[in-house]
């Protein structure tokens, strides 16, 4: 595409930058299988003395994500740190509870995937069964491949009527699953806002996520940091929004998108990545 700088390979991007924020879903793997070349690419970036932070809009905390990555072949030596939106949210909630902004024992309606409870463990919440008796909603994942959006609306509508606040810790509107793309937690949060509910968004493209990751590796927000991801709305807009360089990977949710459609998507979000690459792999390039 002529609308963005487009180096010949991932190798060129790695030569130009020192710190990388790399998305996982759609860049490294599809949730069940590592993409060809991804494990090798991380290993070569780390071997070059660079810093790699895996930055993910996962509502699960970092430890749960690292465990899954290990199963897929991504060992801990392949990255410097892992930051998930669920991890950032947990620390923000812990701070609110410690300061008294939020009450310990509040009834939390947790909408997660695969019955994951890591997002609220250790916070002292009691769990609400429905939106009708919730004091707060934590939206950390979607089961859009198993539940219809109308089912989520039925759960959330009583809470929206009462003005119950919602924290969405996974802003992705689309999620990749073994059966294809389905609506993500971000789409459920959009539905809650449409019902009149208030949503606090935590994750990419929102600045809190990036500032937390920068603090983890004691870095400043400069173009020396390159964000690599497959989402224009989240990875590219988020990184560019705080002055970081960005590289769009045409895998994951962009795998079937034409050049013309991608150019329209970039115009829609008023962003241009610094680089566009087909996949997160060095290929035969050294």
Secondary structure, DSSP 8 states (H G I E B T S, - for coil): -TTS---SSHHHHHHH-SEEEE--BTTTBSSSSB-TTHHHHHHHHHHTT-EEEEEE--SS-HHHHHHHHHHTT--GGG-SEEEEHHHHHHHHHHHHHHHTSS-TT-EEEEE-STT--TTTTTS--EE-SSGGG-SEEEE----TTTS-HHHHHHHHHHHHHTT-EEEES---SEEEETTEEEE-HHHHHHHHHHTT--EEE-STTSHHHHHHHHHHTT---STTEEEEES-IIIIIHHHHHTT-EEEEESSGGGTT--HHHHHHHHHHHT---SEEESSS--TT--
